[in-house]
Amino acid sequence: MTELKIRLSQSQDADALGQVMYNAIHSGASRYTAAQRAAWQSSPNSGAKWAERLAEQDVWLAEEDGNALAFLTLRKDGYVDMAFVRGDAQGRGLFRRLYDHLEAAALVQGHRRLWTHASLMAQPAFLAVGFHVIRHESVARHGETLDRAEMEKPLQ
């Protein structure tokens, strides 16, 4: 029997997290076209700049048998920068489990508000844990337009 493990990521996890993000965008259920997904991310993130971006945040990782399945990140200002679940791991409650760890840490760190820019696929998950939409917006990326929502959740 495999056991799901939630932990803070380490620097050596960076490339695996890049693969999770790429897989979530390209293999998961999507409301974006193939062209929009390719514009969002054409190849998996890896290397020093990616590792540096992750190192500047708290990153919670869900893994099973040593394989990364999902991750969420929290910047020092309370911004949930990234939330990705591999396509083959969606629907297992991984977002909620990771989010519970993230919110508990945010409260300990003294954050009074969490906020994010959520993709069309991520919005339902954020709504389910108490976020609300501030505004809908579209962003241009490599010749494509991607719809998303700025969302927030006050903390007590």
Secondary structure, DSSP 8 states (H G I E B T S, - for coil): ---EEEEE--GGGHHHHHHHHHHHHHHS--SS-HHHHHHH-SS---HHHHHHHHHTSEEEEEEETTEEEEEEEE-TTSBEEEEEE-GGGTTSSHHHHHHHHHHHHHHHTT-SEEEEEEETTTHHHHHHTT-EEEEEEEEEETTEEEEEEEEEEE--
